């Protein structure tokens, strides 16, 4: 099923409470206008240590967080130095590559 052009895709941030890299990336992503990307995105944060989280997610991302993913798969690791317009452009390229619309 292909989402409508106006319906945002989930941008999933696999994260962990107390992880400075995770919290920093979440903050920088929340400062971006993700809805203006093509396709528009909506941030969803999943704490891999949270109650009800599938143990396989915890096992998979335990030593890897923060991890960004789309429904189509995991995105490359983002530099902790990227923010603002640089992070926005990186995200646009990474999504285009992952979604095959490059």
Buried (B, 14 or more C-beta within 10 A) or exposed (E): EEEEEEEBBBBBBBBBEEBEEBBEBBEBBEEBEBEEBEBBBEBEBBBBBEEEBEEEBBEBBEEEBBBBBBEEEBBEEBEEEBBEEEBBEBBBEBBBEBBEEE
